[in-house]
Amino acid sequence: MPVPVPTHMLHRNLRISLPRAVKAGGVYIHDADGKAYLDASGGAAVSCLGHGHPKVIEAIRRQLETMPYAHTAFFTNDAAEELAHRLSEKAPGGEWRVYFLSGGSEANEAAMKLARQLQVERGQETRDHIISRRQSYHGSTIGCMSVSGRTPILRGKHPSPNPFAPMFMPTARKIVPCYEYRWRRPGETREAYTERVAGALEEAILDIGPERVAAFIAETVVGATLGAAPPTPGYFRRIREICDRHGVLMILDEVMCGMGRCGTLFAFEQDGVVPDIITLAKGLGGGYQPIGAMMVREEIIAEVEKSSGAFAHGHTYVGHATACAAGAAVLRVFDEEDLVNRSAEMGEKLLVRLQERFSDHPHIGDIRGRAMFRGLELVADRETKQPFPADWQLAARIKSKAMEHGLICYPMGGTADRFSGDHVLLAPPFIMEERHLDELVDKLGRAIDEALADARRDAARRENMSG
């Protein structure tokens, strides 16, 4: 581990000392000691182009020299207009309006507020509930945490493991996720399972009262909390039908799984639906600038235009010119280098390597995902799917071991029930070559096996001490 140095940074974890990143290029990040780390998770599914792409850097430089920022209460700007046009042109389902923010939490907060405003403008003032799913993550604002199925947990002896729960919106309701590996019943067909979990939305709407529900929000492919868990075929088509029948807006969160990550520019293109609102971030800027977006169908915005004429929301950096210039450059590079198709192609090769290395592993229960968005779920017993004990902190151990081997991946705990269960999420840059995939799988395999060995040894030591 790096030697602790004095810091005035409030780091995420106050008990560990992090290596200092000083340089990045391609699919590697280098620390101050010269060690190279293969970025197999793109940070948090952010660095889709890898690091240091010259065309994106040049676009940012040109924008900074021309005009870095102008507040959108006074001006629009060319970069934001170009990026909005490109996104609308590429999204299925007709024309879209786009609202640019600084990240995914802001995008989802804006989506929920717009959904509520639209229902009010339709004369549906009683529609104040947002339905989401358990084992989900939509952001770290109070509003986004209210609808997220996974929220912060304080370790140690505290009155409540979630300190923010008393501040959550009382009008948030959660239903079961579409998590086939763990919750499809023995003997249940995939079609019956799909109907059951999608039907939970209608049950919730009827329980709350259709006149009270404004919107339903879900990740198309669940990222951080479930490790790239995709929907079953037909799930979102059924969700779309239920939303339409009850006048509920459908919001798809593609902050992590969108922008080519799943092999199509928008992940929902593979599910045969068009949502009312889309949220984006992460891969939209590729890590070159902080940017998120909320996309809304044109006909919905037309309703607002005819009624109040304004979206009652705003942030200082909405439509930030330099951030939008980076996003527009990322989309241009996608087209010029055919990177969305490359994501699909390399993602299949990654899947083959993961299956070859882990399909027979006694503690890998599931390998899942789409394209360059893959997850491995760890289990103590493959037959029963019993997770490892939460106090083993297996995800944290895997992350630490991976870093020792020069690999950045995205392990997470709480997969099974928010408290126990572990997975590893992989979201490599689309530019990875086959030799990088080999390096990824080799280092990941060693990290998992070493973390398991250490966890078993520590558990045995604790048991001997207690005995």
Buried (B, 14 or more C-beta within 10 A) or exposed (E): EEEEEEEEEEEEEEEEEBBEEEEBEBBBBBBEEEBBBBBBBBBBBBBBBBBEBEBBEEBBEEBEEEBEBBEBEEEEBBBBBBBBBBBBEBBBBEEBBBBBBBBBBBBBBBBBBBBBBBBBBEEBEBBBBBBBBBBBBBBBBEBBBBBBBBBEBEEEEEEEBBEBEEEBBEBBBBBBBBBBBBBBEEEBEEEEBBBBBBBBBBEBBEEBEBBBBBBBBBBBBBBBBBBBBBBBEBBBBBBBBBBEEBBBBBBBBBBBBBBBBBBBBBBBBBBEBBBBBBBBBBBBBBBBBBBBBBBBBEEBBEEBEEBEEEBEBEBEBBBBBBBBBBBBBBBBBBEEBEBBBBBBBBBBBBBEBBEEBBEEBEBBBBBBBBBBBBBBBBBBEBEEBBBBEBEBBBBBBBBBBBBBBBBBBBBBBBBBEBEBBBBBBBBBBBBBEEEBBEBBBBBBBBBBBBBBEBBEEBBEEEEEEEE
